[in-house]
Amino acid sequence: MRRRAFNLPNLLTYGRILAVPLILLCFYLEGRTHPTDFARWTALAIYVIASITDYLDGYLARIWEQTSNIGRMLDPIADKLLVSAVLLLLAHNGTIDKYSLWAAIIILCREILVSGLREYLAGLKVSVPVTRLAKWKTTVQMISLGFLIAGPAGDKVLAHATEIGIVLLWIAAIITLYTGYDYFRAGLKHVIDE
C-alpha cells in the first residue's frame, strides 16, 4: 500500500498539487499583483511542467500497471486545483477581465458540476468515461492558460500572445459547455431513475 502511494505516477500527481502554490508565489513574491516578466516566465515554466505531468502520470500508471486508488482520487483533484487556481489568479491579476471572465466562469462551473456528478454516480457504481473531446478541451484549456500566464511578458516575444490565450480560453469554454452537457445527459438518466 505504502509503495503504491509513492510510485512515480503518484509522485507526479503530488508534484502537480505542489505546483499550485509555487505558481501563485511567483505572482505575489514581490507583494504586488502585477508580476515582473521574470516571475511570469518562472510561473509559466512551473505550469508547463505541471501540465506535462498531467499526461505522464496516467500514462505511466497504465503502462507500468501502477494504478492506485490514491492516484485515481488525486489526479482529477490535482487537475482541478491547477486550473481553478490559475483562472482565479489571472482574473484577480486582470489578465482575464471583462467579457473573458465569462469564459473562466463557464470552465469553473463545469468543473464543479461535473465533479459533483461524478462523485454522485460513483456512489451508484456508475462510471462516466472521459471522452476524446473532453481531452481536447483540456489540451486547449491548458495551452490557453499558458499563454495567459505569460501575459504581457509573452506579448514581448510573440505579438498578441495574451489575445491568443483569450481566444483559446473561449474555445475551451465552448467545448466545455458541450462536454458538460454531454456528461450531464449521460449521468442524468441515473439521477432521474433513482
C-alpha positions in Angstrom: 0.0 0.0 0.0 2.7 2.5 1.0 4.8 1.5 -2.0 1.9 2.3 -4.3 1.3 5.7 -2.7 4.8 6.7 -3.6 5.2 5.2 -7.1 6.3 7.6 -9.8 2.9 8.3 -11.3 1.6 9.3 -7.9 4.7 11.4 -7.2 4.0 13.3 -10.4 0.4 14.0 -9.2 1.7 15.2 -5.8 4.1 17.5 -7.7 1.2 18.9 -9.7 -0.5 19.8 -6.5 2.6 21.4 -5.1 3.0 23.4 -8.3 -0.2 25.4 -7.5 1.2 27.4 -4.6 4.5 27.8 -6.4 2.8 29.4 -9.4 0.8 31.7 -7.0 4.0 32.6 -5.2 5.6 33.7 -8.5 2.8 36.2 -9.0 2.9 37.5 -5.4 6.5 37.1 -4.3 7.2 40.8 -4.6 4.0 41.8 -2.7 2.2 43.1 -5.7 -0.4 41.7 -8.1 1.4 42.6 -11.3 4.5 40.4 -11.5 7.7 41.1 -13.3 8.4 39.4 -16.7 10.8 37.0 -14.9 8.1 36.0 -12.4 5.7 35.3 -15.2 8.2 33.2 -17.1 9.0 31.3 -13.9 5.3 30.7 -13.3 4.9 29.5 -16.9 7.8 27.1 -16.6 6.3 25.6 -13.4 2.9 25.4 -15.1 4.2 23.7 -18.2 6.0 21.1 -16.1 2.8 20.6 -14.1 0.7 20.3 -17.3 3.1 17.7 -18.7 2.8 15.6 -15.5 -1.0 15.6 -16.1 -0.4 13.5 -19.2 2.5 11.5 -17.8 1.1 10.3 -14.5 -1.9 8.5 -16.1 0.2 7.2 -19.0 2.9 5.8 -16.8 0.4 4.3 -14.3 -1.2 2.4 -17.1 1.9 1.1 -19.0 3.7 0.2 -15.7 0.5 -1.2 -14.2 0.9 1.1 -11.2 -2.6 2.4 -10.9 -3.8 3.0 -7.4 -6.8 4.3 -5.5 -5.0 7.3 -4.3 -3.8 8.1 -7.8 -7.4 7.8 -9.2 -8.6 10.1 -6.4 -5.9 12.7 -6.5 -5.4 13.0 -10.3 -8.7 14.8 -11.1 -8.3 16.9 -7.9 -4.8 18.0 -8.9 -6.1 18.9 -12.4 -9.0 21.0 -11.0 -6.8 22.7 -8.4 -4.3 23.7 -11.0 -6.9 25.0 -13.5 -9.0 26.7 -10.9 -6.1 28.4 -9.1 -4.6 29.7 -12.3 -8.0 31.0 -13.6 -8.7 32.8 -10.3 -5.1 34.2 -10.2 -5.4 35.5 -13.7 -8.8 37.0 -13.0 -7.5 38.7 -9.9 -4.4 39.9 -11.7 -6.6 41.4 -14.5 -5.1 39.2 -17.3 -8.6 37.8 -17.7 -11.2 40.6 -17.3 -14.4 42.0 -18.7 -16.1 39.6 -21.1 -13.3 37.0 -20.8 -14.4 36.4 -17.2 -17.4 34.6 -18.6 -15.2 32.0 -20.2 -13.4 31.4 -16.9 -16.8 31.2 -15.1 -18.1 28.6 -17.6 -14.9 26.5 -17.1 -15.0 26.7 -13.3 -18.8 25.9 -13.1 -18.4 22.9 -15.4 -15.5 21.6 -13.4 -17.5 21.8 -10.1 -20.7 20.4 -11.6 -19.1 17.5 -13.4 -17.1 16.7 -10.3 -20.3 16.6 -8.2 -22.0 14.4 -10.8 -19.1 12.0 -11.0 -19.0 11.8 -7.2 -22.7 11.1 -7.0 -22.5 8.5 -9.8 -19.5 6.8 -8.2 -21.8 6.2 -5.2 -24.2 4.4 -7.6 -21.2 2.4 -9.1 -21.7 4.2 -12.4 -18.7 5.3 -14.4 -18.7 8.2 -16.8 -15.7 7.8 -19.1 -13.7 10.8 -20.3 -14.5 11.5 -23.9 -11.9 12.3 -26.6 -13.5 15.8 -27.0 -13.1 16.4 -23.2 -9.4 15.5 -23.6 -9.1 18.1 -26.4 -10.9 20.6 -24.2 -8.3 20.1 -21.5 -5.5 20.5 -24.0 -6.9 23.7 -25.4 -7.6 25.0 -21.9 -4.0 24.2 -20.7 -2.5 25.9 -23.7 -4.7 29.0 -23.3 -3.7 29.3 -19.6 0.0 29.0 -20.6 -0.4 32.0 -22.9 -2.3 33.9 -20.3 0.3 33.2 -17.5 3.0 34.6 -19.8 0.6 37.5 -20.4 2.5 40.9 -21.1 5.8 39.1 -20.9 4.7 36.8 -23.7 3.4 39.7 -25.8 7.0 40.9 -26.0 8.1 37.6 -27.6 5.0 36.8 -29.6 2.8 39.7 -30.7 -0.7 39.3 -29.3 0.1 36.3 -27.1 -2.4 37.4 -24.5 -5.1 37.8 -27.1 -4.3 34.3 -28.4 -4.7 33.0 -24.9 -8.1 34.7 -24.6 -9.3 33.3 -27.9 -8.2 29.8 -26.9 -9.9 30.2 -23.5 -13.2 31.0 -25.2 -12.7 27.9 -27.5 -12.1 25.8 -24.3 -15.2 27.4 -22.7 -17.4 26.5 -25.8 -16.1 22.9 -25.8 -16.6 22.9 -22.0 -20.3 23.7 -22.5 -20.7 20.9 -24.9 -18.8 18.3 -23.0 -20.5 19.4 -19.7 -23.9 18.9 -21.4 -22.7 15.5 -22.7 -21.7 14.4 -19.2 -25.0 15.6 -17.7 -27.0 13.9 -20.4 -25.2 10.7 -19.8 -25.5 11.0 -16.0 -28.9 12.5 -15.6 -30.7 9.3 -16.5 -29.1 7.6 -13.5 -30.1 10.5 -11.3 -33.7 10.5 -12.6 -34.0 6.7 -12.4 -33.3 6.8 -8.7 
